[in-house]
């Protein structure tokens, strides 16, 4: 009796756990936005003020120069760049890298993470331009030392970015399985086999667009006199299968193979490439009835 009660409660506890985890990620992302919004604004405005000098007519350049130097000091000088660099490397109070927060928030979504990394590098670059411009205008001869220091820092940033993108690529099989289990659990009731298969493969192709996907959905027959015939399904490292859902008995069998026709990564973020196609593995019997091959990619 108790075991049955626990089994019945398990799906609800799983949903609650996922919701709490998602709330935690939302809080971290909101805190990140609140903390570094002013940093982004300061860096962007410092760059704009510096560009005003370069774009100004000769008779206005001294005025623009004075405005830039004053604005640079008022907005914290190079503290903004150092703060952003510390956030990327994890040199903060929490010790967690800004990129780790983004990867978890995006649930290892490779494309959103790449887009964020591209914007992050752009922000660091415009901030560095403003910093070097400030050093040149001050005339202290610090430009070469700053360039050397920040070249090393940008190498460290690139290493963090590569690691974040690599985590999305390497971790996609496990994440895709979690995504599918949640999707089948939440959306299977009320959908036909074909509709559910179409929905699953659509979500997979949208998030993991460098992988070729195929999905089949079947339902175990219910009833006292149901004829539960065996069916054959593919097994192996590139395939996984969701568990039957209590509400509708739906099972989704998903096959993902890395394809050579993937969209390449933007050069500005990383040069990582997924590996070639995985070799198909032998077929094995499974004790459920195959109703329909719902989708073939």
Secondary structure, DSSP 4 states (H G I P E B T S, - for coil): -HHHHHHHHHHHHHHHHHHHHHHHHHHHHHHHHHHHHHHHHHHHHHHHHHHHHHHS-GGGHHHHHHHHHHHHHHTTTTHHHHHHHHHHHT-SSS---HHHHHHHHTTT-HHHHHHHHHHHHHHHHHHHHHHHHHHHHHTSS-HHHHHHHHHHHHHHHHHHHHHHHHHHHHTHHHHHHHHHHHHHHHH-TT--HHHHHHHHHHHHHHH-TTEEEEEEEEE---STT-----EEEE-STTEEEPPPPTTT-EEEEEEEEE-TTPPPPPTTT-------PPPP--EEEESS---------
